[in-house]
Amino acid sequence: MAGFLDNFRWPECECIDWSERRNAIASIVAGVLFFTGWWIMIDAAVVYPRPEQLNHAFHTCGVFSTLAFFMINAVSNAQVRGDSYSDGCLGRTGARIWLFIGFMLMFGSLIASMWILFGAYVTQNTNVYPGLAVFFQNALIFFSTLIYKFGRTEELWG
């Protein structure tokens, strides 16, 4: 039962060769998700400008999520595996530690955004849109990070 989808294949479109455009598609999708996350948060900040409606400290989650996006994608998969040509500062171990810290920041920001949503908005019986904006900003940045990190190939051209 565990492998019942092993022989399932999606119908292939003969007119488009997606393998050549995988990096471009993953980059565009990740960029749109990242932009949408920040756009939602900017919209909430404009609609609810007073600190009683949207505390300015709640923007910290998005900032740390963005920092984690850059930290996670600064390390290539080859550096984590140890296949890269240059060892860098700490080699494979340093790349893994850097990636681990980036993922911890990302998950911490996502969990904090859920805490903000429920702790500051849902349980207080106030308008939940600012809390949803904080959560969706971090969720969209999280998914854009995963798509940009694991959706691209690292083949060198030339």
N, C-alpha and C positions, 0 to 999 in steps of 0.2 A: 504494500500500500504506500510505502514511503516514496517510491519512484514512479508513481502513476502518471506524472507529467513529463517524464524523461523523453518520451517519443513525440510529444506535442510540439508542432512547429507553427509559428505565425505565418500567414500567407505573405509571400514576398512580393514587393512591388518591383517589377522589372524596369520601370521607367526612371527610378531614382536610386543611385548608389550611395547609401548612407555611410558606408565605411570611410569614404574619402572625406566626408564632412563631419565626422564625429566630434572633433575638437571644436569646430565652429558652432555646431548645434549645442553642445554642452556649455560652451562659453556664453552663448546668447541666452539660453534658458536660465543659467545661473545669474547672469546679469539682470535679467528681467525680474527674477525672484528677489534679488538683493535690492533693486530699485523700488519694487513694490513694497517691500518691508519698510524701507525708509520713508516712502511716500505716505503710507498709512500713518506712521508716527508723526510726520510733519503735519499731516492733516489734523490729527488729534490735538497736536500742540496749538494749532491755529484756531480750531473750533473751541477748545477749552484752555484759554490763556491763564486763568487764575490758578494759583497753587492749590486752592481748595478742590478744584475740579480735576486737575492733573498735576500731581506733585512733580516739580522739576527734577527731583532726584531719581524718578523712574526712568529718565533717559539713560541712566548709567548702564542698564542692561543692554541696550542697543549698542552703546559704545564698546562695551566689553565683547559683545557678540561680533562686532565688526573687527575688533582687534584679533579675536580668535580666528576669524575668517582669513586674515592675512597671515597669522602664525601657521595655521594648518596648511595653507597653500604655498607657503614659502619653502617647504620641505618636499622634495620630490619623492615619489615612491621608490625610485632607485636608491636614494640615499638611505631610506629606512631599511631597505633590504640589504644594503651594503654593496650594491652593484655599480655605484657611481665611480667615475674616474678619479675624483678628488676626495680625500678623506674629510676635508673641512676641519673645523676647530676640534671637535670631539669625536669625529667619525660617526659610525652608525649609532652608537649609544647616545651621542648628543642629539642626533636627528630624531631618535625615538623619544627622548625626554622632551624635546621641543614640541613634537607632535602630541605627546601625552598632555603637556601643559595646555596646548591649544584646545584640545578636546575637552579638558576639564573646564576651561573658561567658557567654552561653547555650551556644554551641558549645564554649568552653573548659571549662566545667563538665561537659558531656557527654563530651568527650574525656578529661578527668581522671578521670571516674568509670570509664571503660573501662580506663584505665591502672591505677587502683586495683584493679579486678576482676581483671585478668590479672597485674599485677605483685605484688600483695600476697596473692592468694588462689589463683589457678589454678596458677601456677608453683611455689608453696610447698607444694602437696599438703596444704592445710588445708581446713577446712570453708569452702565457697565462699558460703554464704548471706549473710554480712555484705557481701561484695563484690557479690553480686547485688542486695542491697537498696540499696546505694549507686548502682549502675547504673540499676536500675529507678526509683528516686526521681528521678534526673535525666532519664531518658528520658520518664517520665510528665509531669514539669513542662515539659519541652521540647514535648511534643505538646499539652499544655494551653495553653501560650503561643501556639502556632500556631493552634489552634482559636479561642481567644479573640480573637486579633488579626485573623485573616482570615475567620472564620466568621460574624462579625456584620456588619450593615449600619450605615451611619452616617446614615441618613435622620433628619431632625429632624421631630418631631411638633408639630403646632400650627399 
